[in-house]
Amino acid sequence: MRRILIFAFILCSLLILPSAHVPGNENGVPWAPPESAGMDPVRLSLIDSTVNASILNHDIPGAVVGVVHGGKIVFGRAYGLKTVVPHEEDMTVETMFDLASVSKCVSTTVAVMQLVEEGRLRLVDQVRLYIPGFKPWVNPVNKKKVHITVQDLLTHSSGLEAFLKDVPGFVEKYGEGNSDALIEYISNGPRNFEPGTDVLYSCFNFIVLQRIVERITGQRLCDYAKANIFDRLGLRHTCYFPLDSVSLLSRDTALVRLCAPTEVLKDGHTLKAEVHDPTARQVNMGNSGNAGVFSNMEDLAVICQALLNGGSWNGKRILSPLTVKRMFTVPKDNDPKVGRALGWDAYDLSPYLCGDVFNTSTTRGHTGYTGTSVLLDLETKTAVIILANRVHPSDIGSLSRMRSTIASIVGSSILD
């Protein structure tokens, strides 16, 4: 009986640890058996049934799940299908996903914080300093003006509208790829409340942040992020896919082939290596502050570990330790009901992503509309990466229960 239990334990470990033929980044976070990092491999294996249940329930066609702990990837598995139509294709660990809104934290926020620590931008700076004529909130009673700041944008406490509600109508009126018209539209659009007093999750916030980064650096956000974040960390499978004619001609076809498709549009076109978010795709042409980054589990593991390390990985630094700490801190000058850190969700009030085991006060993370999510536990130095293409082939899937359950499994697997 003892021999059987030992064999079962080893078998579970082998299922979690990928074999040597799995492609990886030699500069990436190393793989290790979970028990070597103080985690329970048998408990971690429960992730399999959780993901497979979501696949059987047709919530997702497939997924990749990664767990980082102790500076190692202790769990990494691919499940189900990468592609359903026009033909079925198995999911692999190296599959790249449209990160959707996870782009906000792994690209735009990091870019903003880099400019902050270089003294080129301040969190208290008013947006109008970089976008002249950017409209303030006006008190309807006494007509007092309150200008929106960079911090308001990062914490979704600006009061800007959530998103562009009629993208086809906007494109028909202003033309495809007219990002200047979009900034003008946001600059003069509704302000729903006094900045810093409430929260309204808004893609507009990060589109405005994109414009600020581009004004300061003189570079497109996609180019700045590649040079200062992705390349600096040695990432090989993380990028934007701009949709202008020049970028289309110079696309890395090997990376395109690795991408999981998302939605099949009404005209039959399947989105692949084209950002799913309509505003990011049709107005900002793939280079957008709210969405547009594509990545895989191993590269995201590097970004997560760099942040858990205080901003550096493998001798390469993207942020200083104090900047990372500031980024993960909920601003005290915001109303408590805002409850968001700079560019990241904080879970004191909403533990839907961190599950029932992790300390909600020490977790930070973000989800993406397409089915992606990143969770960081700052206390145990653990990252949970979930990548799924729930919008393929139709935008009908759900991941809420799966995300929460996986987080609880991971949290309860930590033994040290």
Sequence and secondary structure as in RCSB ss.txt:
>XXXX:A:sequence
MRRILIFAFILCSLLILPSAHVPGNENGVPWAPPESAGMDPVRLSLIDSTVNASILNHDIPGAVVGVVHGGKIVF
GRAYGLKTVVPHEEDMTVETMFDLASVSKCVSTTVAVMQLVEEGRLRLVDQVRLYIPGFKPWVNPVNKKKVHITV
QDLLTHSSGLEAFLKDVPGFVEKYGEGNSDALIEYISNGPRNFEPGTDVLYSCFNFIVLQRIVERITGQRLCDYA
KANIFDRLGLRHTCYFPLDSVSLLSRDTALVRLCAPTEVLKDGHTLKAEVHDPTARQVNMGNSGNAGVFSNMEDL
AVICQALLNGGSWNGKRILSPLTVKRMFTVPKDNDPKVGRALGWDAYDLSPYLCGDVFNTSTTRGHTGYTGTSVL
LDLETKTAVIILANRVHPSDIGSLSRMRSTIASIVGSSILD
>XXXX:A:secstr
 HHHHHHHHHHHHHHHS  TTS   TTS  B  GGGGTB HHHHTHHHHHHHHHHHTTS SEEEEEEEETTEEEE
EEEEEEEE SSS EE  TT BEE TTHHIIIIIHHHHHHHHHTTS  TT BGGGTSTT   EE TTT  EE  BH
HHHHTT S   SS S HHHHHHHH TT HHHHHHHHHTS   S TTSS    HHHHHHHHHHHHHHHSS HHHHH
IIIIITTTT SS EE   SHHHHHT  HHHHHHB    B TTS B SSS SSHIIIIISTT  SSS EEE HHHH
HHHHHHHHTTSEETTEESS HHHHHHHTS  TTS TTT B SSSEE SS TTTTTTTS GGGEEEEEETTTEEEE
EETTTTEEEEEEE TTSSSTT   HHHHHHHHHHHHHHB  
